[in-house]
């Protein structure tokens, strides 16, 4: 009995060790996923002045390969002159989207996924034939359903001016920033050649700055990704 009890205790100890190892590995992966790009080993990027390629300054929206991605803008800060342009592009080897989003009015902040109200009679048909597709319905009452959907003002290139006029642009847009806007968004940027991963997405976004000032921007998908354009 004593020998059997010892074996059982040894087996339990072994199982606990295995569980602890699996938990530790899972924890490490979760930390890496949550912090990748935030605590990158890449040294801090200094302010770039005069690093002009072609007709525009170039900024990378993310970096990475099939193993590791870096969710940052490279460089994070640029100084330019009035009338000059900045072009953002996504050089990542995998189809991880980013946005370049100027939220110039705090009331214009938004989210990637938002709820929408539709009549209960609305029928949703998947464009890609699959028996395993269904829209996300959060609730249903008073003849309407709450559908969780992708926000078109994040996915598409769009601007909102000082009078709340909303203007959608084509993919790979070139926008002239007057400085009076409330919101300017690039839409989802994918590496060139991988746009089909999210049909309708873009690969570049260019802004010409027409007014001096400091313009902060963010990737809405990865909100720790932040950058600044100083226009003199």
C-alpha positions, 0 to 999 in steps of 0.5 A: 500500500505504501509503495502504491501510495508513493507511486500515485504521489509521484504520478500526481507530482509529474502531472503537476510539473507538466501542467505548470510547464504548459501554463508557463509556455501559454503565459509566455505566448500570451505576454509575447502576443500582448507586448510584441511591438510595444517592448520591441528590441528595436532601438527608439526611432529618432525624429527624421528630417529630410529622409525623403524618397521620391516625392514623399517621406516614407513611413513603415506601418509595422514590420515583421516576417512569418515568425515575429511582427513589430506593431510600430511605426518606423519612424515614429516621428517626422518633421516636414515642411508645409506642402510636403507629403508622407506615404505610409506602407505596410512591409510586413510579410504576413497579412497583418493590417494596420491603419493610419488614423488621425483623430483630431477631435476627441468626439470622433474616436471610434472602434474597429468592431461596433454594434448596429441595429437592424430589423429582425426580418433582415436576412444575411447571406454569406458571399462566400458559400459556407454552411459555417457562417453566421453574423454575430447577433448580440440581442433581439427585442422590439422587432430589431436585432443588434448585429456586431459588425466591422466599422466601415469608418475604420476599414475604409479610407475616410475623412470627416471635416469640421462640419461633420461631412463624411467623405469616403475615398478610394483605396490607396488614397492621397489626401490633402490635410487642411488641419481643420478635419475631425477625423482622417483614416487610411483604411486597412493597410496590407502588404502590397500583393496581399490586399485580397486577404481583406478585399477592399483594403489598401497597401499605401496611404499618402497625406499632403500637409497644407498647414503647420502644426503637430499631427498625432496619429494611431493605428486603431487596430493596434492602439499602442502604435502611435506616430507624430508628424510635425509640420513647420 
